[in-house]
């Protein structure tokens, strides 16, 4: 197998892990939405979003990771909105 194929296989394995973790995250987001709904809480909590993004500060590839996280957070809010009924 060529070096390029080995590297691509590594990327495929990493991608599979990312997908699994995203599914786990979205399952947890659904649980959060159900909790918020049951307790009359708002979906959007900007302080929480800022806290999540602050954990990326100083990381290698920070700008790229923040871009990806913004999409994840927006998707999470849409998922919660569908459950929350807002």
N, C-alpha and C positions, 0 to 999 in steps of 0.2 A: 504494500500500500504506500502511495506517495505521501510525502510530508503534508501536502495540501489536504489530502483525504483524511489524514489523521487529525489535522486541525479542524476540519469541517465536522468530523465525528465528535470531537470535543465540544464544538459549538452546539451540535444537535443534542448532546447529553445535557449541556447547560440549559438550553432552551426548554427541554422537557422538565427540568427542575423548576424553571421560572414559571411555566404554565401550571405546574402542580401547586406552587406557592401562591400564585395569583388566585387559583380556585379556592384554596384554603383561606386566603385573605377575604375574598368576596363572600364566602360562607360566614365568616366572622362579621363582616359588614352587615349581612342580613340579620344576624343576631343582635347587633347594635341597633339596627333600625327597629326591630321588634321591641326591644327594650325602650327605646325612645318613644315609640308609639304608645306603649302600655303606660308610660310615665309622663306623657304629655310634654315631651322635650322637643326642641327644635332640631331639625336635621343639621343645618349649617352651624358649626361652631368654629369660627375663624381662629380662635386661640389654639384649638386642637390641630388644625391644619398647619398653622405656623410652627407648632411644636414638632410635628412630623417632618416638615421641611428643614427645620433647624438641625436635625440629626444628621443631615447630609453635609453640613458646613465643614469645609476643610478636607473633604474626601477627594481622592483622585477622580477625575472625570465628573466633578461636582455639577458643572453646568448641564451636562448630558443627563445625569441622574435626576436633576431637578425637573428637566423637561418631561422625563418619563413619569416621575411622581405626580406632576400636575395632571397628566392624563389619568393616572390611576385614581387620584383623588376626585377628579371630575366624574369619572365612571362610578366611583363609590357613592357619590352624592346622587347620581341618577338612579342607581340601584336602590338606595335608601328611599328616595322620593317615590319610587314605584311601590315600595312596601308601606311607606308612611302615608301614602295617599295624597301628598301635597303636589 
